[in-house]
């Protein structure tokens, strides 16, 4: 759902009809990503994907034809669909398809900010009656099932009678600016945490990615090029990213600080550098472990942001 939020909000601002579809139940789709969603516009426009694309064509046919409030639809991924999409087997799937303007208005800003949210939809037959939005501050009012699912800190759905609970938690992102053995070790170690990692080494790509990071995300600057590292740190300090780590010796840290100071950026209190908790790390794997441990500590509040 997070991946389509910005595009859906743009459609709504332009008064363009857009329907949003997400999977709420399946039989045989064991590895589905409950964060996935598909935005559909009349005429065949699609943003996002469901079930590795196996459902996209069927759902596209429903664009603009799900009624005013939305529908709960039953679909089937055939043998051929599964083969093309690389899925292990055919399966039955239930999806909610709801016009975006019938979903709570605050949903899209919450998703763009990568905050966890819970949607509670009531259905009558296959018609969606209404959908309510809850967040970390209000989840207690959503009912016991919703509160329990929200507490798992993962994306998950549950269908109970005429109520569908959809919880969305963003997957933490790790952007590493600069390449090398430590960057590769960071990417491997972050996989164990379930994080999504991107390694970049050019300023336009790095600053573009950093601008999209949220408080649950992480940046590690490993670039030796001061212009690349400085630009990445400047972008990070202007963003909401939760953890900023800077690798390198004290001389490198000072060179980056001078680069930033020349551009009137002097408050580096958010930058953890040299990055990592002191565990006597020496190898790339050990350094990666110390840096990610510090990032987790910052996220949990054990270490100041």
Buried (B, 14 or more C-beta within 10 A) or exposed (E): BBBBBEBBBEBBEEEEBBBBBBBBBBEBBEEBEBBBBBBBBEEEBBBBBBBBBBBBEBBBEBBEEBEEBBBBBEBBBEEEBBBEBEBEEBBEBBBBBBBBBBBBEEBBEBBBBBBBBBBBBBBEEEBBEEBBBBBEEEBEEBBEEBBBBBEEEBBBBBBEEEBBBBBBBBBBBBBBBBBBEBBBBBBEBBEEBEBBBEBBBEBEEBBEBBEBBBBBBBBBBBBEEBEBBBBBBBBBBEBBBBBBBBBBEEEBBEBBBEBBEEEEBEEBEBBBBBBBBEEEBEEBBBBBBBBBBBBBBBBEEEBEE
